[in-house]
Amino acid sequence: MSPREHCIQEEHPLAELFRLSADSAELERFLRIVREHLGMDVAFISRFQALERVLDHVDAGSRGPLYPGQRIPLSEGYCLKVVEGELPQFIPDTSRNALAQAIPATRSIPIGSHLSVPIVMEDHSVYGTLCCFSHQPNHSLGERDMRVLRAFAEFLAVHFDAAARVERDKVVAGEQILSAMERDAPRVVYQPVYEIAGLRLHGFECLSRFDVDPRRPPDQWFRAAQEAGMGLELEIHAIEKALAALPQFPAGPCINLSCSPELILSGRLSALVAQESALARIVLEVTEHSIVRDYAALADALAPLRARGVQLAVDDAGAGYSSMRHILSLEPDIIKLDMTLTRRIDEENRRKALAKGLTSFAHEIGCLVVAEGVETPGELETLARLEVDCAQGYYLDMPLELAEALRRCTGARDRPHAQPR
């Protein structure tokens, strides 16, 4: 078993010190621990590139010539010479090493004692070095200190290996997203939304379906795109496909589009809908799970669209506390009750009470209420008694291909809808 494998499988006594995140501040705190533990003046992580090394992280007891982000030719200094074996990893007194004395930095910084170990990745490549030095010779340093420094370097290698895997996964995910869009994914399907009173067609929620590899649910595709830095591109592509079909729908039914706060704030959404003549039939759904950091900015970005007739819905209401902040801050036209609230609402009084409260509140502020995920006649009947306005779900209708959705607009269907009592 290699030292790295040993570090991964058996917890080191100092393991708590090495619970790293990608946060730069965490790595610099880590360096401070290394420096203070060894009693040195400066500690830094040097990342090797083709012709230079980059000091991504530096911790020093006082200000000096080294700083984070500094680029130094590989041929200069100690790091590459240590990795190539020209210099020892452990130099307690640089005045007694002729090669160290020949390095200009030894006198200009100055460097009195120096410790450096390579950070070796899982594929045996050298990431760079973990280095410490003091301005004065330190004859108290010994092999035990070097073992500690090597242990720190092992944990750094584990961290950088994990970060490298994340970056590789992002590249693969990005390639998958591009390939899916080139193959015309996603396919848009249309989930009918019905008015509960009389079960008249109210509109459609546009949903994405991915018929390409790797096979996974739509939410995982969009999450992968977000993590790969392509979330807006995939979201825009799906919205463009949905909007392209809007002219085929007759006047009346609205089209609901899921839309992230990031897309709204980017300004790119306005360009998407600028050419649409039926803006009053477009409903933008912002999910309860969307993180909104600046409600005022989001409301300002939505204002021009809403002035032209675009409606706003808060999706997944009742799934968490964020929905109420969305509702109070964004003043939506529609509130959609999450399916976790709708499910078994006819059997559980707590769900019924919460749905009743949300519906009364919504009507008080002039919002339409839509219940998602209706799957049984009992659920539909209960929602009708609670005066919920509209509903969607498999009991009422399945997500439809475009041709079948257009048939629904004419009143044609293959099976009758259930009727609430």
SEMIRO-765849 format. One record per residue: residue in one letter; z, y, x of N, C-alpha, C in turn. Coordinates in steps of 0.2 Angstrom, whole numbers, plus 5000, padded with zeros to 4 digits. Example, Ala and Ser with C-alpha at 12.3 -4.5 7.8 and 13.67 -1.06 7.14 Angstrom:
BEGIN
A503949725066503949785062503949845066 S503549895064503649955068503950005064 
END
This chain:
BEGIN
M500049945004500050005000500050065004 S499650115003499550175007500150225005 P500350265010500850315008500750355002 R500150375000500050404994500150364988 E499950304988500050254983500850244982 H501150244988501950234987502250294984 C501950354985502250414982502150414975 I501550394973501350394966501750344962 Q501850284965502250224961502950234961 E503250254967503950254967504150334968 E504650354964504850424964505250444970 H504950494974505250514980505950554978 P506450544983507050584981506950654980 L506450684983506250754982505750774977 A505650714972505050724968505050784963 E505650804961505750864957505450924960 L505450924966505150984969504350984969 F504050924967503350924968503050914961 R503350934956503050924949502650994948 L502050984951501551044951501151054945 S501051114944500451134939499951164942 A499351184939498851214942498951284943 D499551314940499751384941499851394948 S499551454950499551474957500351484959 A500651514954501351534956501851474957 E501651414954502051354955501851324962 L501251334964501151314971501451354976 E501451424975501851464980502551454980 R502851434974503551414974503651354978 F503151304977503251244981503251264989 L502751304991502751324998503351355000 R503651394996504351434998504851374999 I504851324995505351274996505251235003 V504551225004504351195011504651235016 R504451305016504651345022505351355023 E505751355017506451365018506751305020 H506551245018506851185020506751165027 L506151195030506051185037506351235041 G506551295038506751345042506251385046 M505651395043505051425046504951495043 D504551535046504451605044503851605039 V503351565040502751565036502551495034 A502251485028502051415026501351435022 F500851395023500251405019499851345018 I499351345013498951285012498251315014 S497951285018497251295021496751255018 R496251275014495751235011495051245016 F494851185018494251185022493551195018 Q493151235021492451245018492051225024 A491351235023490851215028491051245035 L491151315035491151345042491851385042 E492251385037492851425037493351395033 R493951415034494551395030494851445026 V495051435020495251485015496051475014 L496351525015497151525014497251535006 D497251485002497251494995498051514993 H498451484997499151504995499551515002 V499951565002500351585008501051605005 D501551585009502251605008502551625014 A502751685015503051715021503751745020 G504151745025504851775024504751855025 S504251875028504151945029503351955029 R503152015028502452035028502152025035 G501551995035501251975041500451975041 P500051955046499351955045499051905041 L499351855038499051805034499251825027 Y498751815022498751835015498351785011 P498551775004498151735000497451754999 G496951705000496251724999495951735006 Q496351745011496051755017495551705020 R495051725023494551675025494451685033 I494551625036494551625044494051575046 P493651585051493251535054493551475056 L493351415054493651355056493751345063 S493351375067493351365074493951405077 E494251455073494851495075495451465073 G496051475076496651445074496851375076 Y497351355072497651285074497351225069 C497151245063497051195058496551135060 L495951155061495451105063495551065069 K495851105074496051065080496651015079 V497051025074497550975073497250915069 V496750935064496450875061496050835066 E495750865071495250835075495650805081 G496350815081496750785087496750815093 E496450875093496450915099497150945100 L497550965095498250995095498650945092 P499250935094499750895090499950925084 Q500150885079500350905073501050945073 F501450935079502150955079502150995086 I502251055086502351095092502951135092 P503551115094504151155094504151215098 D503751215103503751275108502951285110 T502651335107501951345109501851365116 S502351395119502251415126502151355131 R502351295129502351235133501651195131 N501251225127500551195126500051235128 A499651215133499051255136498551275131 L498351225127497851245122498051295116 A498751285114499051335110499051405113 Q499151405119499251475122498551505123 A497951465123497351485123497051515117 I497451505111497251525104497451595103 P497051645102497251715102497851725096 A497751695091498251705086499051685088 T499051645093499751625096500151685098 R499751735101500051795103500051855098 S499451855094499351915090499851905084 I500051845082500451845075501151855076 P501551835081501451775086501651715082 I501551655086501751595084502151555089 G502751545088503151515093503251445092 S503251415086503251345084502751335079 H502551275078501951265073502051185071 L501951175064501951115061501351115057 S500851065057500251055053500150985051 V499950975045499750905043499150905039 P498650865039498050865035498250845028 I497950875023497950855016497350805015 V497550745014496950695014496850665006 M496250675004496150664997496050584996 E496050564990495950494988495350464991 D494850504991494250474994494150475002 H494750495005494850495012494550565015 S494350605011494050675014494650715015 V494550765019495150805021495050875017 Y495550885013495550945009495651005013 G496150995018496351055022496951035025 T497451085026498051075030498651105026 L499251075027499851115025500151135032 C500251195033500451225039501151265038 C501551265044502151305044502151325051 F502451385052502551415059503151465059 S503451465064503951525065503751565071 H503951625071503751675077504151655083 Q504651625083505051605089505051525090 P505051495096505051425097505651405093 N505651335091506151305087506251235089 H506751225094506851165097507251115093 S507451145088507851095083507451055079 L506751065078506351035074506250965077 G506150915073506050845075505650805071 E505550735072505150695069505350685061 R505950695060506150695053505850755049 D505850815052505550865049504750855047 M504450825052503750805051503650755046 R504150705045504050655039504150695033 V504550745032504650785026503950825025 L503650855030503050895029502550845027 R502450785030501950735028502050715020 A502650705018502850695011502550745007 F502750815009502450865005501750865004 A501350855010500650845010500350795006 E500750735005500550685001500550704994 F501050734992501150764985500550814983 L500450854988499950904987499250864986 A499150814990498550774989498450744982 V499050724979499050694973498850754968 H499150814969498950864964498250884965 F497950894971497250914972496750864969 D496950804970496550744967496450754960 A497050764957497050774949496650834947 A496750884951496350944949495550934950 A495450894955494750884957494450834951 R494850784949494650744943494450784937 V494950834936494850874930494150914930 E494050944936493450974937492750934936 R492850874939492250824938492150804931 D492750794927492650784920492350844916 K492550904919492150964915491450964916 V491250944922490550944924490150884920 V490450824919490250774915490150794908 A490750824905490750844898490250894897 G490150944902489650994901488950964901 E488750914905488150884905488050844898 Q488550814895488550784889488350834883 I488750884883488650934878487850964878 L487650974884486951004885486450944882 S486550884884486150834882486150824875 A486750824872486850824864486450874861 M486450934863486150994860485350984861 E485150964867484450954868484150894863 R484650854861484350794856484550824849 D484650884848484650914841485350904838 A485850884842486550874839486850944839 P487350954834487550904829487050904823 R487150854819486750854813487250884808 V487050934804487450964799487450934792 V488050914789488050894783488450944778 Y488450934772488650984767489150954762 Q489850974763490350944759490450994753 P490250964747490251004741490951034739 V491051094737491651124734491551134727 Y492051114723491951114715492451164712 E492351204708492851234703493151174699 I493851174699494151124696494051134688 A494051194686493951194679493251184677 G493051134674492351114672491951084678 L492251084684491951044690491251074691 R491151144691490551174693490451174700 L489851174703489751184710489951254712 H490451254717490551324720490251334726 G490151284731489851294737489851234741 F489751244748489751184752490051204759 E490451164762490751174768490251134773 C490051174778489551144783489951104788 L489851044789490150994794489650974799 S489950964805489550934811489650864812 R489050824813489050754814488650744821 F488950704825488650684831488350614832 D487750604832487450544832487150524839 V487550544844487350534851487950504854 D487750474860488350454864488550504869 P489250504870489750454868489950464861 R490050414858490250414850490950434850 R491050494847491750514846491750564840 P492250574837492350624831492150694833 P491950734828491650804829492250844833 D492850834831493350884834493450864841 Q493250804843493350784850492750814854 W492150814851491550854854491750924855 F491950954850492151034851492651044856 R493150994856493751004861493450994868 A493050944869492750934876492250994878 A491951024873491551074875491951134877 Q492551144873492951204875493251194882 E493451134884493751114890493251124896 A492551114894492051114899491751194900 G492051234896491851304896491251314892 M491051274887490451274883490651274876 G491251294874491451294867491051344863 L490951404865490551454861489851424860 E489551404866488851374865488751324860 L489151274860489151224855489251254848 E489751294847489951324841489351364838 I489051404842488451444840487851404838 H487751344842487251304841487351274834 A487951244832488051214826487951274820 I488251334821488151384816487451404815 E487051404820486351424820485951374815 K486151304816485851254812486051254805 A486651274804486851284797486551344793 L486451394797486151454794485451454793 A485151404797484351394796484251364790 A484651334787484551304780484751344774 L485051404776485351444770484751464765 P484151484768483651514763483451454758 Q483551394760483351344755483751334749 F484351364750484851354744484751404739 P484751394733484651444728485251494727 A485151544724485651594724486251564720 G486851574723487451554719487951524724 P487851454726488351424730488451454737 C489051464739489151494746489151434751 I489151454757489051414763489651434768 N490151384769490651394773490551364780 L490651414785490551394792491251404796 S491451354799492051354804491851404809 C492351444811492151494816492851514820 S492851504826493351514831493551594832 P494151614833494251684834493851704841 E493751664845493451674852492751694850 L492351664845491751684844491651744840 I492151764836492151824832492251884837 L492751874841492851924846492351934851 S491951884853491351894858490851934856 G490751954849490251994847489551954845 R489551894847488951854847488851834839 L489351824835489351804828488951854824 S489051924826488651974822487951964823 A487751954829487051944831486751884827 L487151824826486951764822486751784815 V487151824812487051834805486751894803 A486551934808486252004807485551994803 Q485251944803484551944800484651904793 E485251884791485351854785485351904779 S484951884774484951934768485551914763 A485851854764486251834759486951824762 L487251884765487851884768488451864763 A488351884757488851874752489051804751 R488551764753488651684752488851654758 I489051694763489351664769490051664769 V490451614770491151614771491351584778 L491651634782491951614788492651584788 E492751524790493351484790493651484797 V494251524797494651524803495251474802 T495351424806495851364804496551394806 E497051364803497751374804497851364811 H497551314814497651294821497351334826 S496951384824496651434829497251474832 I497251484838497751534841497451604841 V497751654838497551724838498051764842 R497851794847498251834852498251904850 D497751924846497751994844497452004837 Y497852004832497552004826497252074824 A497452124827497152184825496452184828 A496352164834495652154837495152114833 L495452054830495052004826494852044820 A495352074817495252104810494652164811 D494752194817494252244818493552214819 A493452164823492852124824492552104817 L492952084813492752054806492552104801 A492852164802492752224797491952234796 P491552244801490852254799490552204795 L490652144796490352084793490652084786 R491252094785491552094778491352154774 A491252204777490952264774490252244771 R489852204774489252184772489252124767 G489852094765489952044760490151974763 V490151964769490451904772491151894770 Q491351834767492051824765492351784771 L493051784771493451754776493951704772 A493951644775494451594773494951574778 V495551564776496051534781496051464779 D495851424784495851344783496451314785 D496551254782497151214784497851244782 A497851294777498551324775499051274773 G499651274776500151234774500251184779 A499851184785499851134790500351154795 G500551224795501051244800501151324799 Y501651354803501851414801501251474803 S500751454807500251504809499851524803 S499751484798499351504792499651564789 M500251574788500551634785500351694789 R500451684796500251744800499551764799 H499051714799498351724798498251764791 I498651734786498551764779498751834779 L499351844782499651914781499251964786 S498951944791498651984796497951994795 L497551944792496851954791496651964784 E497151954779496951974772496351934770 P496351864770495751834768495551834761 D494951814759494751804752494851744749 I494951694754495051624751495551584756 I496051554753496551514756496351434755 K496251394760496151324759496751284761 L497051244756497551204757497451144761 D497751134766497651074771497751004767 M497350964769497350894766498050854767 T498350874772499050844772499550864767 L499350924764499750954758499450924752 T498850914751498550884745498650814744 R498650774750498750704750499350684746 R499350644741499850614737500250674734 I499950724732500350784729500550764722 D500250714719500450694712501050654713 E501250624719501850584720502450614723 E502350674726502850704730503050774728 N503650784726503850844723503850904728 R503950884735503950934740503250964741 R502750924741502050944742501850984736 K502050964730501951004724502251074724 A502851074726503151134726502851184731 L502651164737502351204742501651224740 A501251184737500651204735500651254729 K501151244725501251294719501451354722 G501951364727502051424730501551464733 L501151424737500551454741500051474736 T499951434730499451454725499651524722 S500251524720500551584716500451644721 F500651634727500651694732499851714733 A499451664734498751684735498451714729 H498551694723498351734717498651804716 E499251804718499551874718499251924723 I498951904728498651944733497851944732 G497651904727496951914725496451864729 C496751804731496451754735496251694730 L495651664732495451604729495751544732 V495951494729496351434732495851374732 V495751344737495351284738495751224741 A495851174737496151114740495651064744 E495851044750495451004754495750924753 G495250884754495450814755495650774748 V495450794743495550764736495250694736 E495650644735495450574735495550534729 T496050554725496150524719496150564713 P496150534707496150574700496850604699 G497350574702498050604701498050664705 E497850664711497850724715497450784712 L496850764709496450824706496850844699 E497150804695497450824689498050864691 T498450844696499050894698498850954701 L498250964704498051024707497751074701 A497551034696497251074690497851104686 R498451064686499051094683499351144687 L499251144693499551204698499151264698 E498551254694498051314694497751334700 V497651274705497251284710496451294708 D496151334711495451354709494951304710 C494851284716494351234718494551184722 A494151124723494351074727493751034730 Q493851004736493350964739493750904741 G493350844742493550784745493150724742 Y493250664745492850614744492950584736 Y493450604733493450584726492950624722 L492850684724492350734720491650724723 D491550714729490850704732490950694740 M490450654742490450644750490050704753 P490150714760489750754763488950734763 L488550774761487850764760487350784765 E486850754765486250774769485950834765 L485550874769485250934766484950924759 A484450874759484050864753484550844747 E485050804748485450794743485950854741 A486150894746486450954744486050994740 L485451004741484951044737484951014730 R484950954729484950924723485550934719 R486150944722486750954719486751024716 C486351074719486251144717485951144710 T485451094709485151094702485451054697 G486051024699486450984694486350914695 A485850894699485750824699486250784704 R486450724702486850684706486750614704 D487050574709486950494707487550464703 R488150504703488650474700489050534697 P489350524691489750584688490350594692 H490550664691491250674694491750654690 A492350644693492950634689493150694685 Q493450684679493650744675494450744675 P494750804677495450804676495650804669 R496250774667496450774661496750844658 
END
